[in-house]
Amino acid sequence: MTKKPILTLEQVKEIEKTYPTPFHIYDEKAIRENARALKDAFSWNKGYREYFAVKATPNPFILKILQEEGCGVDCSSLTELMLSEATDFTGSDIMFSSNVTPVEEYKKASELGAYINLDDYTHIDFLAENVGIPETIFCRYNPGGKFELGTDIMDNPGESKYGFTKEQMIDGYKKLMELGVKNFGIHAFLASNTVSNEYYPTLAGILFELAVELKEKTGANIKYINLSGGVGIPYTPDKEPNNIKIIGEGVRKKFEEILVPAGLGDIAIFTELGRFMLGPYGQLVTKCIHQKHIYREYIGVNTCACDVMRPAIYGAYHHITVLGKENEPCDHKYDVTGSLCENNDKFAVERMLPKIDIGDYLVIHDTGAHGYAMGYNYNGKLKSPELLLKEDGSIQMIRRGETARDYFSTFDFCDILKNMKYDD
Ligand SMILES: *Cc1c(COP(=O)(O)O)cnc(C)c1O
């Protein structure tokens, strides 16, 4: 699939008069269309709801768009809960899927009336002692071993820190019932960024069978099954994107095969997608400011891993388009690098691209999820602003860029930097 920039060269030149590069850009129309396609794919399930994983793109303007499309939010920290509260998500709009959870975070989730999703058996006592047990609770399941689709090993739950074992699920449900729980949910996240229409249906099959077993062995009233995140996006242009309609139908088939005959046909399906909701609908726009010719050819851009970390930490591929040169041959081999004093700060390694000149704009694709959100301030680098291309074609700033004042603000308790001079 060809990767299309959200903005044309002309639009970027116009935007730069107000918001100089680098900036993150999000596409409102595409975000809404995708959210609607997801909702439609699961419309066969009466209680279906998507709880957007806030950590993927923690921006209140983005959360508002998804809220208008009917989504709730999935949080796993205090600040994510605060952000959700401030953007008017309440009670059952919020799923709290955390791990290694501090007391204050459970307290906040409980205060908001969020669905609490326990990551561990020992958290039953922890929650009971510190906060109290709610009427509805979720438990996160980890089947151990390897998670396979056909002959492909997708991920390794046996090595992952999350969830309850099968025995702990059974004991946990019994214990929670004694503590007054009336309604149960099951949650699992077994593989990340799956570009396969089989992941959700396979996961659903595992969780639906578990639900039947749990009901038989504990008598628990299971109302929700949360398939969590993990439906991925193709970062490379040679891959086909997932077909959410086929995925929804695949889950429906398992539902009808396993849950309906067991008398569990009223179970509501939840999802907690992050990457699938936002990944392709955000891009980082940057400019070539240096070229360097040593043992390789280097293109130096005016951003760095502080805006998008995935290439640096995972060696992840992010497609790059040189604006205005979309149709030129990719006959030059470049490393596209940022300015950190770290040699992993490369957006592309030995990538074939059109000939790049200083001043050319580069679009780094698929940064809408786990992009800005993962950014950091190493080398004292400041994160770029986030802009939204609205449905009417206008541009709205949805987060300003960081300033030096922001960077030094954690010293505001003392005078040691009192002579600091700021440009802003
Ligand atoms: C990260 C995460 C998600 C979202 O994952 P994606 O891969 O972005 O879909 C959902 N649920 C939990 C608990 C997570 O940690």
The ligand as an SDF file (V2000), in Angstrom:
LIG
                    3D

 15 15  0  0  0  0  0  0  0  0999 V2000
   -0.4950   -0.5220   25.2700 C   0  0  0  0  0  0  0  0  0  0  0  0
   -1.7750   -1.1180   25.6810 C   0  0  0  0  0  0  0  0  0  0  0  0
   -2.8830   -1.1000   24.8250 C   0  0  0  0  0  0  0  0  0  0  0  0
   -2.8230   -0.5660   23.4240 C   0  0  0  0  0  0  0  0  0  0  0  0
   -1.9660   -1.3000   22.6440 O   0  0  0  0  0  0  0  0  0  0  0  0
   -1.8540   -1.0510   21.0560 P   0  0  0  0  0  0  0  0  0  0  0  0
   -0.7760   -1.9850   20.6430 O   0  0  0  0  0  0  0  0  0  0  0  0
   -1.5050    0.3830   20.9090 O   0  0  0  0  0  0  0  0  0  0  0  0
   -3.1700   -1.3700   20.4790 O   0  0  0  0  0  0  0  0  0  0  0  0
   -4.0740   -1.6190   25.2940 C   0  0  0  0  0  0  0  0  0  0  0  0
   -4.1780   -2.1230   26.5430 N   0  0  0  0  0  0  0  0  0  0  0  0
   -3.1330   -2.1600   27.4090 C   0  0  0  0  0  0  0  0  0  0  0  0
   -3.3370   -2.7090   28.7600 C   0  0  0  0  0  0  0  0  0  0  0  0
   -1.9070   -1.6630   26.9920 C   0  0  0  0  0  0  0  0  0  0  0  0
   -0.8670   -1.7190   27.8370 O   0  0  0  0  0  0  0  0  0  0  0  0
  1  2  1  0
  2  3  1  0
  2 14  2  0
  3  4  1  0
  3 10  2  0
  4  5  1  0
  5  6  1  0
  6  7  2  0
  6  8  1  0
  6  9  1  0
 10 11  1  0
 11 12  2  0
 12 13  1  0
 12 14  1  0
 14 15  1  0
M  END
$$$$
